[in-house]
Amino acid sequence: MLTDKVALITGAAHRIGAETARTLHAEGMRLVLHYRSSRDAALSLQKELNDKRADSVILVQADLLAIKGLPKLVEEAITAWGQLDVLINNASSFYKTHMGKVTEEDWNDLMGSNLKAPFFLSQAAAPYLQKQKGCIINIVDIHGDRPLKHYPVYSMTKAGLVMLTKSLACELGPEVRVNGVAPGAIMWPENIDEVTKQRIISRTFLKRKGAPHDIAKAIVYLARDAGYVSGQIITVDGGRSLHS
């Protein structure tokens, strides 16, 4: 049961983060929703969920690249609810980095958002999660295993997040379970053309695009039902990653 348990979700204002918030809230959870700059979207989501169940959602704003400020996110959750049961490292940066043109700024931004921040936020949350025998769920990517052309730095960050998941499962067990979800074709990036969309769909065994709710349901499984699962990555991609 997830009723009255507390989840902190990073990057919760849009896309998979927002759908995860709705799904966990429907399971009875209290939520701490992190956003960086999407204040209006975060406020709208908070109102939507609090209208369904009063005083069940709070917002926290932070730049996850400011590592020294990450413990404050956890402290705000504890101040509000007195506990933390689930940490979902969802926030991520995604953009092309063509070889020969990659800058140190690109490297630091992608590594910071996609790998450094999840590690240090998990470290800050660990004592509270251990107390609750809670869990960490990282949103990885199928391209953490199979690199995406023109996205070498992004792919490396997600590969690192896979190892972070396994390493933290080792370090934080037995009290805390740590797992990941690797989405495939769930939501299209901006400026993707129709031909590319159809090519991606054709490479799935299910011949269709997934939906954010498919990821959210996998997260619910890991948070609620997977009591003997740790250090694992659940791939939700319609079978696409099985293609050579």
C-alpha contacts under 8 A as a table, 3 or more apart, distances in Angstrom:
res1	aa1	res2	aa2	distance
1	M	27	E	7.96
1	M	224	R	6.15
2	L	5	K	5.42
2	L	24	L	7.96
2	L	27	E	6.02
2	L	28	G	5.99
2	L	29	M	5.76
2	L	223	A	7.93
2	L	224	R	6.32
3	T	27	E	6.25
3	T	28	G	4.09
3	T	29	M	5.15
3	T	30	R	7.98
4	D	28	G	5.86
4	D	29	M	4.97
4	D	30	R	5.84
5	K	28	G	7.57
5	K	29	M	5.06
5	K	30	R	6.05
5	K	83	Q	7.98
5	K	84	L	7.36
5	K	85	D	5.99
5	K	86	V	7.98
6	V	29	M	5.70
6	V	30	R	4.79
6	V	31	L	5.64
6	V	32	V	7.49
6	V	81	W	7.30
6	V	83	Q	6.70
6	V	84	L	5.15
6	V	85	D	5.20
6	V	86	V	6.33
7	A	29	M	6.97
7	A	30	R	6.49
7	A	31	L	5.06
7	A	32	V	6.14
7	A	84	L	6.33
7	A	85	D	5.93
7	A	86	V	4.49
7	A	87	L	5.72
7	A	88	I	7.27
8	L	31	L	6.02
8	L	32	V	4.61
8	L	33	L	6.07
8	L	34	H	7.36
8	L	74	V	7.97
8	L	77	A	7.33
8	L	84	L	7.50
8	L	86	V	6.34
8	L	87	L	4.98
8	L	88	I	6.12
9	I	12	A	5.72
9	I	17	G	6.95
9	I	21	A	7.43
9	I	31	L	7.57
9	I	32	V	6.36
9	I	33	L	5.30
9	I	34	H	6.03
9	I	87	L	6.25
9	I	88	I	4.80
9	I	89	N	6.37
9	I	90	N	6.60
10	T	17	G	7.24
10	T	33	L	6.43
10	T	34	H	4.72
10	T	35	Y	6.63
10	T	88	I	6.46
10	T	89	N	5.58
10	T	90	N	5.26
10	T	91	A	5.09
11	G	14	H	7.11
11	G	17	G	5.85
11	G	33	L	7.54
11	G	34	H	5.62
11	G	35	Y	5.20
11	G	36	R	7.30
11	G	90	N	5.81
11	G	91	A	4.15
11	G	92	S	7.46
12	A	15	R	7.82
12	A	16	I	7.63
12	A	17	G	4.06
12	A	18	A	4.92
12	A	20	T	7.87
12	A	21	A	6.87
12	A	33	L	5.49
12	A	34	H	5.69
12	A	35	Y	6.11
12	A	42	A	7.30
12	A	90	N	7.51
12	A	91	A	7.47
13	A	17	G	6.33
13	A	18	A	5.24
13	A	33	L	7.45
13	A	34	H	7.47
13	A	35	Y	6.09
13	A	38	S	6.50
13	A	39	R	7.94
13	A	41	A	5.56
13	A	42	A	4.66
13	A	45	L	6.93
14	H	17	G	5.72
14	H	18	A	4.88
14	H	19	E	7.72
14	H	41	A	7.18
14	H	42	A	7.95
15	R	18	A	5.50
15	R	19	E	6.39
15	R	187	M	7.67
15	R	212	P	6.93
16	I	19	E	5.14
16	I	20	T	5.97
16	I	90	N	7.92
16	I	212	P	5.11
16	I	213	H	7.68
16	I	215	I	7.21
16	I	216	A	7.28
17	G	20	T	5.12
17	G	21	A	6.22
17	G	90	N	6.34
17	G	91	A	7.72
18	A	21	A	5.01
18	A	22	R	6.35
18	A	45	L	7.43
19	E	22	R	5.11
19	E	23	T	6.17
19	E	212	P	6.16
19	E	213	H	6.25
19	E	216	A	6.50
20	T	23	T	5.10
20	T	24	L	6.05
20	T	212	P	7.76
20	T	213	H	7.23
20	T	215	I	7.60
20	T	216	A	4.67
20	T	219	I	7.60
21	A	24	L	5.34
21	A	25	H	5.93
21	A	31	L	7.34
21	A	33	L	7.75
22	R	25	H	5.14
22	R	26	A	6.17
22	R	49	L	7.21
23	T	26	A	5.14
23	T	27	E	6.54
23	T	213	H	7.70
23	T	216	A	6.37
23	T	217	K	7.49
23	T	220	V	7.81
24	L	27	E	4.98
24	L	28	G	6.74
24	L	29	M	5.75
24	L	216	A	7.90
24	L	220	V	6.84
25	H	28	G	5.17
25	H	29	M	4.88
25	H	30	R	6.53
25	H	31	L	7.14
25	H	49	L	7.29
26	A	29	M	7.24
29	M	56	S	7.69
30	R	56	S	4.89
30	R	57	V	5.89
31	L	56	S	6.39
31	L	57	V	4.76
31	L	58	I	6.40
32	V	57	V	5.96
32	V	58	I	5.08
32	V	59	L	5.74
32	V	60	V	6.88
32	V	77	A	6.24
33	L	42	A	7.60
33	L	57	V	7.24
33	L	58	I	6.27
33	L	59	L	4.85
33	L	60	V	6.10
34	H	59	L	5.92
34	H	60	V	4.82
34	H	61	Q	5.66
34	H	62	A	7.08
35	Y	38	S	6.07
35	Y	39	R	6.88
35	Y	42	A	6.74
35	Y	59	L	7.54
35	Y	60	V	6.50
35	Y	61	Q	5.10
35	Y	62	A	6.49
36	R	39	R	7.47
36	R	61	Q	5.44
36	R	62	A	5.20
36	R	63	D	5.48
36	R	64	L	7.77
37	S	61	Q	7.75
38	S	41	A	5.52
38	S	42	A	6.15
39	R	42	A	5.06
39	R	43	L	6.05
40	D	43	L	5.16
40	D	44	S	6.15
41	A	44	S	5.08
41	A	45	L	6.22
42	A	45	L	5.16
42	A	46	Q	6.09
42	A	59	L	7.27
43	L	46	Q	5.03
43	L	47	K	6.14
43	L	59	L	7.73
44	S	47	K	5.21
44	S	48	E	6.16
45	L	48	E	5.00
45	L	49	L	6.25
46	Q	49	L	5.32
46	Q	50	N	5.95
46	Q	57	V	6.00
46	Q	58	I	6.97
46	Q	59	L	7.33
47	K	50	N	5.08
47	K	51	D	5.84
48	E	51	D	5.37
48	E	52	K	6.75
49	L	52	K	5.17
49	L	53	R	6.35
49	L	54	A	7.88
49	L	56	S	7.50
49	L	57	V	6.97
50	N	53	R	4.83
50	N	54	A	4.56
50	N	55	D	5.82
50	N	56	S	5.85
50	N	57	V	6.21
51	D	54	A	5.93
53	R	56	S	6.05
55	D	58	I	7.79
58	I	80	A	7.93
60	V	73	L	6.73
60	V	76	E	7.60
62	A	66	A	7.86
62	A	69	G	7.55
62	A	70	L	7.86
62	A	73	L	7.75
63	D	66	A	5.64
64	L	67	I	6.30
64	L	69	G	7.76
64	L	70	L	6.79
64	L	112	G	7.78
64	L	113	S	6.47
64	L	117	A	5.80
65	L	109	D	7.62
65	L	112	G	5.71
65	L	113	S	6.17
65	L	117	A	6.42
66	A	69	G	5.68
66	A	70	L	7.14
67	I	70	L	5.44
67	I	117	A	6.62
67	I	120	F	6.97
68	K	71	P	7.04
69	G	72	K	5.55
69	G	73	L	7.31
70	L	73	L	5.40
70	L	74	V	7.11
70	L	117	A	7.93
70	L	120	F	7.18
70	L	121	L	5.70
70	L	124	A	7.21
71	P	74	V	5.27
71	P	75	E	6.21
71	P	121	L	6.78
71	P	124	A	5.29
71	P	125	A	7.48
72	K	75	E	4.81
72	K	76	E	6.05
73	L	76	E	5.25
73	L	77	A	6.58
74	V	77	A	5.17
74	V	78	I	6.39
74	V	84	L	7.96
74	V	121	L	7.89
74	V	124	A	6.86
74	V	125	A	5.97
75	E	78	I	5.04
75	E	79	T	6.00
76	E	79	T	5.00
76	E	80	A	6.09
77	A	80	A	5.20
77	A	81	W	5.97
77	A	82	G	7.19
77	A	83	Q	7.06
77	A	84	L	6.77
78	I	81	W	5.31
78	I	82	G	4.36
78	I	83	Q	5.09
78	I	84	L	6.56
79	T	82	G	5.74
81	W	84	L	7.68
83	Q	128	Y	6.71
83	Q	132	Q	7.42
84	L	87	L	7.67
84	L	125	A	7.77
84	L	128	Y	5.92
84	L	129	L	5.89
84	L	132	Q	7.03
84	L	134	G	7.59
85	D	128	Y	7.64
85	D	129	L	5.53
85	D	132	Q	5.83
85	D	133	K	7.23
85	D	134	G	4.53
85	D	135	C	6.49
86	V	129	L	7.10
86	V	134	G	5.68
86	V	135	C	5.05
86	V	136	I	5.75
86	V	137	I	7.55
86	V	223	A	7.10
87	L	122	S	7.46
87	L	125	A	7.61
87	L	135	C	6.54
87	L	136	I	4.77
87	L	137	I	6.25
88	I	136	I	5.93
88	I	137	I	4.82
88	I	138	N	5.81
88	I	139	I	7.50
89	N	118	P	5.83
89	N	136	I	7.63
89	N	137	I	6.32
89	N	138	N	4.79
89	N	139	I	6.13
90	N	138	N	6.35
90	N	139	I	5.16
91	A	113	S	7.17
91	A	114	N	7.29
92	S	110	L	7.91
92	S	113	S	5.66
92	S	114	N	5.17
93	S	109	D	7.73
93	S	110	L	5.90
93	S	113	S	6.14
93	S	114	N	6.50
93	S	154	Y	7.83
94	F	110	L	7.49
94	F	154	Y	6.42
95	Y	151	Y	6.84
95	Y	154	Y	7.29
96	K	150	H	5.55
96	K	151	Y	4.82
96	K	152	P	7.91
96	K	154	Y	7.80
97	T	101	K	6.90
97	T	102	V	5.47
97	T	106	D	7.43
97	T	150	H	5.93
97	T	151	Y	5.36
97	T	152	P	6.56
97	T	153	V	6.61
97	T	154	Y	7.93
98	H	101	K	5.54
98	H	102	V	6.12
98	H	150	H	5.28
98	H	151	Y	6.97
98	H	152	P	7.68
99	M	102	V	5.97
99	M	150	H	7.47
99	M	152	P	7.86
102	V	106	D	6.34
102	V	107	W	7.31
103	T	106	D	5.14
103	T	107	W	6.43
104	E	107	W	4.93
104	E	108	N	6.05
105	E	108	N	5.17
105	E	109	D	5.99
106	D	109	D	5.23
106	D	110	L	6.14
107	W	110	L	5.47
107	W	111	M	5.90
107	W	153	V	6.64
108	N	111	M	5.26
108	N	112	G	5.56
109	D	112	G	5.09
109	D	113	S	6.02
110	L	113	S	5.31
110	L	114	N	5.77
110	L	115	L	7.76
110	L	153	V	7.01
110	L	154	Y	6.33
110	L	157	T	6.96
111	M	114	N	5.40
111	M	115	L	5.27
111	M	116	K	6.08
111	M	153	V	7.77
111	M	154	Y	7.81
111	M	157	T	5.72
112	G	115	L	5.74
112	G	116	K	4.63
112	G	117	A	5.73
113	S	116	K	6.41
113	S	117	A	5.58
113	S	118	P	7.60
114	N	117	A	6.64
114	N	118	P	6.78
114	N	154	Y	7.99
114	N	157	T	5.86
114	N	158	K	6.88
114	N	161	L	7.31
115	L	118	P	5.50
115	L	119	F	6.34
115	L	157	T	5.83
115	L	158	K	7.36
115	L	160	G	6.62
115	L	161	L	5.75
115	L	164	L	7.98
116	K	119	F	5.30
116	K	120	F	6.34
117	A	120	F	5.30
117	A	121	L	5.87
118	P	121	L	5.21
118	P	122	S	5.90
118	P	138	N	7.88
119	F	122	S	5.18
119	F	123	Q	6.17
119	F	164	L	7.16
120	F	123	Q	4.89
120	F	124	A	6.20
121	L	124	A	5.08
121	L	125	A	6.16
122	S	125	A	5.04
122	S	126	A	5.82
122	S	136	I	7.47
123	Q	126	A	5.23
123	Q	127	P	7.99
124	A	127	P	7.24
125	A	128	Y	5.65
125	A	129	L	6.16
126	A	129	L	5.04
126	A	130	Q	5.92
126	A	172	L	7.44
126	A	176	V	7.83
127	P	130	Q	5.14
127	P	131	K	6.33
128	Y	131	K	5.10
128	Y	132	Q	6.49
129	L	132	Q	5.13
129	L	133	K	5.76
129	L	134	G	4.76
129	L	135	C	6.57
129	L	175	E	7.79
129	L	176	V	6.40
130	Q	133	K	4.87
130	Q	134	G	6.29
130	Q	172	L	7.66
130	Q	175	E	5.10
130	Q	176	V	5.57
131	K	134	G	7.70
131	K	175	E	7.67
133	K	175	E	4.81
133	K	176	V	5.39
133	K	177	R	7.93
134	G	175	E	7.10
134	G	176	V	5.26
134	G	177	R	6.69
135	C	176	V	5.10
135	C	177	R	4.63
135	C	178	V	5.61
135	C	179	N	7.91
135	C	223	A	6.70
136	I	176	V	7.39
136	I	177	R	6.37
136	I	178	V	4.69
136	I	179	N	6.39
137	I	178	V	5.95
137	I	179	N	5.06
137	I	180	G	5.13
137	I	181	V	7.25
137	I	219	I	7.21
137	I	222	L	7.58
137	I	223	A	7.91
138	N	161	L	7.55
138	N	165	T	6.96
138	N	178	V	7.88
138	N	179	N	6.38
138	N	180	G	4.45
138	N	181	V	6.36
139	I	180	G	5.65
139	I	181	V	5.07
139	I	182	A	6.09
139	I	183	P	7.65
140	V	144	G	6.90
140	V	158	K	5.69
140	V	159	A	7.99
140	V	161	L	6.38
140	V	162	V	6.60
140	V	180	G	6.11
140	V	181	V	5.70
140	V	182	A	4.66
140	V	183	P	7.11
141	D	144	G	5.43
141	D	145	D	7.90
141	D	158	K	6.20
141	D	181	V	7.36
141	D	182	A	4.17
141	D	183	P	5.35
141	D	184	G	6.84
142	I	145	D	5.84
142	I	146	R	6.42
142	I	182	A	5.31
142	I	183	P	6.22
142	I	184	G	5.96
142	I	235	T	6.99
142	I	237	D	7.82
142	I	241	S	6.69
143	H	146	R	4.53
143	H	147	P	4.86
143	H	148	L	5.83
143	H	155	S	5.53
143	H	158	K	6.92
143	H	159	A	7.51
144	G	147	P	6.49
144	G	155	S	5.27
144	G	156	M	6.56
144	G	157	T	7.34
144	G	158	K	4.40
144	G	159	A	3.90
144	G	160	G	7.50
144	G	161	L	7.75
144	G	162	V	6.92
145	D	155	S	7.93
145	D	159	A	6.15
146	R	155	S	7.86
146	R	241	S	7.75
147	P	151	Y	7.47
147	P	152	P	6.79
147	P	155	S	5.42
147	P	156	M	7.84
148	L	151	Y	5.47
148	L	152	P	6.81
148	L	155	S	6.41
149	K	152	P	6.94
151	Y	154	Y	5.35
151	Y	155	S	6.02
152	P	155	S	5.13
152	P	156	M	6.17
153	V	156	M	5.07
153	V	157	T	6.27
154	Y	157	T	5.16
154	Y	158	K	6.44
155	S	158	K	5.26
155	S	159	A	6.23
156	M	159	A	5.01
156	M	160	G	6.14
157	T	160	G	5.00
157	T	161	L	6.21
158	K	161	L	4.79
158	K	162	V	6.32
159	A	162	V	5.16
159	A	163	M	6.66
160	G	163	M	5.16
160	G	164	L	6.04
161	L	164	L	4.75
161	L	165	T	6.09
162	V	165	T	5.15
162	V	166	K	6.52
162	V	180	G	7.31
162	V	233	I	7.43
163	M	166	K	5.06
163	M	167	S	5.88
164	L	167	S	5.03
164	L	168	L	5.93
165	T	168	L	5.38
165	T	169	A	6.21
165	T	178	V	5.95
165	T	179	N	5.86
165	T	180	G	6.55
165	T	231	G	5.98
165	T	232	Q	7.61
166	K	169	A	5.12
166	K	170	C	6.44
166	K	178	V	7.24
166	K	179	N	7.43
166	K	230	S	7.91
166	K	231	G	4.42
166	K	232	Q	6.95
167	S	170	C	5.10
167	S	171	E	6.19
167	S	231	G	7.59
168	L	171	E	4.79
168	L	172	L	5.64
168	L	173	G	7.91
168	L	178	V	6.41
168	L	231	G	7.73
169	A	172	L	5.52
169	A	173	G	5.74
169	A	176	V	7.23
169	A	177	R	5.89
169	A	178	V	4.82
169	A	179	N	7.40
169	A	230	S	5.97
169	A	231	G	5.03
170	C	173	G	5.78
170	C	231	G	7.47
172	L	175	E	6.46
172	L	176	V	5.40
172	L	177	R	7.29
172	L	178	V	7.99
173	G	176	V	5.10
173	G	177	R	6.31
174	P	177	R	7.22
177	R	227	G	7.96
177	R	229	V	7.09
177	R	230	S	5.00
177	R	231	G	7.36
178	V	230	S	5.24
178	V	231	G	5.55
178	V	232	Q	7.61
179	N	222	L	7.36
179	N	229	V	7.64
179	N	230	S	5.53
179	N	231	G	5.10
179	N	232	Q	5.01
179	N	233	I	5.88
179	N	234	I	7.94
180	G	231	G	7.76
180	G	232	Q	6.27
180	G	233	I	4.53
180	G	234	I	6.22
181	V	215	I	7.25
181	V	218	A	7.17
181	V	219	I	7.27
181	V	233	I	5.46
181	V	234	I	4.79
181	V	235	T	5.88
181	V	236	V	7.10
182	A	233	I	6.59
182	A	234	I	6.02
182	A	235	T	4.59
182	A	236	V	5.97
182	A	237	D	7.69
183	P	186	I	6.56
183	P	215	I	6.81
183	P	235	T	6.12
183	P	236	V	4.97
183	P	237	D	5.66
184	G	210	G	7.66
184	G	235	T	7.56
184	G	236	V	6.06
184	G	237	D	4.02
184	G	238	G	7.42
184	G	240	R	7.18
184	G	241	S	7.91
185	A	188	W	7.00
185	A	200	I	7.36
185	A	201	I	7.48
185	A	209	K	5.53
185	A	210	G	5.94
185	A	237	D	6.13
186	I	209	K	5.93
186	I	210	G	4.54
186	I	211	A	4.98
186	I	212	P	6.08
186	I	237	D	7.68
187	M	210	G	7.63
187	M	211	A	6.86
187	M	212	P	7.19
188	W	192	I	6.92
188	W	197	K	7.87
189	P	192	I	6.11
192	I	196	T	6.70
192	I	197	K	7.07
193	D	196	T	5.50
193	D	197	K	6.44
194	E	197	K	4.98
194	E	198	Q	6.24
195	V	198	Q	5.25
195	V	199	R	6.21
196	T	199	R	5.03
196	T	200	I	6.21
197	K	200	I	5.26
197	K	201	I	6.27
198	Q	201	I	5.05
198	Q	202	S	6.02
199	R	202	S	5.12
199	R	203	R	6.55
200	I	203	R	5.31
200	I	204	T	7.02
201	I	204	T	5.43
201	I	207	K	5.37
201	I	208	R	5.46
201	I	209	K	6.13
202	S	205	F	7.64
202	S	207	K	5.57
202	S	208	R	7.74
203	R	207	K	7.25
203	R	240	R	5.49
203	R	243	H	6.86
204	T	207	K	5.23
204	T	208	R	7.04
204	T	237	D	7.26
204	T	238	G	5.34
204	T	239	G	5.20
204	T	240	R	4.05
204	T	241	S	7.82
204	T	243	H	7.91
205	F	238	G	5.86
205	F	239	G	5.16
205	F	240	R	6.37
206	L	238	G	5.30
206	L	239	G	6.96
207	K	238	G	7.61
208	R	238	G	7.55
209	K	238	G	7.75
210	G	214	D	6.60
210	G	237	D	7.06
210	G	238	G	7.23
211	A	214	D	5.45
211	A	215	I	7.32
212	P	215	I	5.35
212	P	216	A	6.35
213	H	216	A	4.76
213	H	217	K	5.99
214	D	217	K	5.32
214	D	218	A	6.49
214	D	236	V	7.32
215	I	218	A	5.13
215	I	219	I	6.33
215	I	236	V	6.82
216	A	219	I	5.00
216	A	220	V	6.28
217	K	220	V	4.98
217	K	221	Y	6.27
218	A	221	Y	5.06
218	A	222	L	6.36
218	A	234	I	7.64
218	A	236	V	7.98
219	I	222	L	5.12
219	I	223	A	6.08
220	V	223	A	5.08
220	V	224	R	5.72
220	V	225	D	7.53
221	Y	224	R	5.34
221	Y	225	D	5.00
221	Y	226	A	6.06
222	L	225	D	5.96
222	L	226	A	4.90
222	L	227	G	7.79
222	L	229	V	7.65
223	A	226	A	6.62
224	R	227	G	7.45
226	A	229	V	5.23
229	V	232	Q	6.91
236	V	239	G	7.71
237	D	240	R	5.61
237	D	241	S	7.01
239	G	242	L	5.66
239	G	243	H	7.68
240	R	243	H	5.84
241	S	244	S	7.74
